[in-house]
Amino acid sequence: MEARNPWEQVLEQLRQSLDGEEFRRWFSQCSFAFDSGDHITVWVPTEPARRHIVANYADHLERALAAIDRSRSYIRFVVSGYAEDEDDEE
């Protein structure tokens, strides 16, 4: 069996704690970019979506990371098509 990436594992946890429509609206278009160990980078479609996820789902994401034994990791949301140095993290 192929190992799932950490973002797929986080999504599985989020599906269990969020309303189906809410999950689809904010997370269905996000995609795994890479895992550096302490950072899991995820592509998001727009800057407003990135801001909304960061502002409203931090607790859910922290719980999901803890559930997959990655509590020391941080999920970094990057708008698709933007280079790392163009990203204006909060």
Contact map, one row per residue, 1 for C-alpha under 8 A:
111000000000000000000000000000000000000000000000000000000000000000000000000000000000000000
111100000000000000000000000000000000000000000000000000000000000000000000000000000000000000
111110000000000000000000000000000000000000000000000000000000000000000000000000000000000000
011111011000000000000000000000000000000000000000000000000000000000000000000000000000000000
001111111000000000000000000000010000000000000000000000000000000000000000000000000000000000
000111111100000000000000000000000010000100000000000000000000000000010000000000000000000000
000011111110000000000000000000110000000101000000000000000000000000000000000000000000000000
000111111111000000000000000000010000000000000000000000000000000000000000000000000000000000
000111111111100000000000000000000000000000000000000000000000000000010000000000000000000000
000001111111110000000000000000000000000000000000000000000000100110010000000000000000000000
000000111111111000000000001000000000000000000000000000000000000000000000000000000000000000
000000011111111100000000000000000000000000000000000000000000000000000000000000000000000000
000000001111111110000000000000000000000000000000000000000000000100100000000000000000000000
000000000111111111000010000000000000000000000000000000000001100100000000000000000000000000
000000000011111111110010000000000000000000000000000000000000000000000000000000000000000000
000000000001111111000000000000000000000000000000000000000000000000000000000000000000000000
000000000000111111100000000000000000000000000000000000000001000000000000000000000000000000
000000000000011111110110000000000000000000000000000000000000000000000000000000000000000000
000000000000001011111110000000000000000000000000000000000000000000000000000000000000000000
000000000000001001111111000000000000000000000000000000000000000000000000000000000000000000
000000000000000000111111100000000000000000000000000000000000000000000000000000000000000000
000000000000000001111111110000000000000000000000000000000000000000000000000000000000000000
000000000000011001111111111100000000000000000000000000000000000000000000000000000000000000
000000000000000000011111111110000000000000000000000000000000000000000000000000000000000000
000000000000000000001111111100000000000000000000000000000000000000000000000000000000000000
000000000000000000000111111111000000000000000000100010000000000000000000000000000000000000
000000000010000000000011111111000000000000000000000000000000000000000000000000000000000000
000000000000000000000011111111000000000000000000000000000000000000000000000000000000000000
000000000000000000000001011111100000000000011000000000000000000000000000000000000000000000
000000000000000000000000011111110000000001111000000000000000000000000000000000000000000000
000000100000000000000000000011111000000001110000000000000000000000000000000000000000000000
000010110000000000000000000001111100000111100000000000000000000000000000000000000000000000
000000000000000000000000000000111110000111100000000000000000000000000000000000000000000000
000000000000000000000000000000011111000111000000000000000000000000000000000000000000000000
000001000000000000000000000000001111111110000000000000000000000000000000000000000000000000
000000000000000000000000000000000111111100000000000000000000000000000000000000000000000000
000000000000000000000000000000000011111100000000000000000000000000000000100000000000000000
000000000000000000000000000000000011111100000000000000000000000000000001110000000000000000
000000000000000000000000000000000011111110000000000000000000000000000000111100000000000000
000001100000000000000000000000011111111111000000000000000000000000000000111100000000000000
000000000000000000000000000000011110001111100000000000000000000000000000001111000000000000
000000100000000000000000000001111100000111110000000000000000000000000000001111000000000000
000000000000000000000000000001111000000011111000000000000000000000000000000011110000000000
000000000000000000000000000011100000000001111110110000000000000000000000000011110000000000
000000000000000000000000000011000000000000111110110000000000000000000000000000110000000000
000000000000000000000000000000000000000000011111110000000000000000000000000000110000000000
000000000000000000000000000000000000000000011111111000000000000000000000000000100000000000
000000000000000000000000000000000000000000000111111100000000000000000000000000000000000000
000000000000000000000000010000000000000000011111111110000000000000000000000000000000000000
000000000000000000000000000000000000000000011111111111000000000000000000000011100000000000
000000000000000000000000000000000000000000000011111111100000000000000000000000000000000000
000000000000000000000000000000000000000000000001111111111000000000000000000000000000000000
000000000000000000000000010000000000000000000000111111111100000000000000000000000000000000
000000000000000000000000000000000000000000000000011111111100000000000000000010000000000000
000000000000000000000000000000000000000000000000001111111100000000000000000000000000000000
000000000000000000000000000000000000000000000000000111111110000000000000000000000000000000
000000000000000000000000000000000000000000000000000111111111100000000000000000000000000000
000000000000000000000000000000000000000000000000000011111111110000000000000000000000000000
000000000000000000000000000000000000000000000000000000011111111000000000000000000000000000
000000000000010010000000000000000000000000000000000000001111111100000000000000000000000000
000000000100010000000000000000000000000000000000000000001111111110000000001000000000000000
000000000000000000000000000000000000000000000000000000000111111111000010000000000000000000
000000000000000000000000000000000000000000000000000000000011111111100010000000000000000000
000000000100110000000000000000000000000000000000000000000001111111110000000000000000000000
000000000100000000000000000000000000000000000000000000000000111111111110100000000000000000
000000000000000000000000000000000000000000000000000000000000011111111110000000000000000000
000000000000100000000000000000000000000000000000000000000000001111111110000000000000000000
000001001100000000000000000000000000000000000000000000000000000111111110000000000000000000
000000000000000000000000000000000000000000000000000000000000000011111110000000000000000000
000000000000000000000000000000000000000000000000000000000000000011111111100000000000000000
000000000000000000000000000000000000000000000000000000000000011011111111110000000000000000
000000000000000000000000000000000000010000000000000000000000000000000111110000000000000000
000000000000000000000000000000000000111100000000000000000000000010000111111000000000000000
000000000000000000000000000000000000011100000000000000000000000000000011111100000000000000
000000000000000000000000000000000000001111000000000000000000100000000000111110000000000000
000000000000000000000000000000000000001111000000000000000000000000000000011111000000000000
000000000000000000000000000000000000000011110000010001000000000000000000001111100000000000
000000000000000000000000000000000000000011110000010000000000000000000000000111110101001000
000000000000000000000000000000000000000000111110010000000000000000000000000011111100001000
000000000000000000000000000000000000000000111100000000000000000000000000000001111100000000
000000000000000000000000000000000000000000000000000000000000000000000000000000111110000000
000000000000000000000000000000000000000000000000000000000000000000000000000001111111011000
000000000000000000000000000000000000000000000000000000000000000000000000000000001111111000
000000000000000000000000000000000000000000000000000000000000000000000000000001000111111000
000000000000000000000000000000000000000000000000000000000000000000000000000000000011111100
000000000000000000000000000000000000000000000000000000000000000000000000000000000111111100
000000000000000000000000000000000000000000000000000000000000000000000000000001100111111110
000000000000000000000000000000000000000000000000000000000000000000000000000000000000111111
000000000000000000000000000000000000000000000000000000000000000000000000000000000000001111
000000000000000000000000000000000000000000000000000000000000000000000000000000000000000111
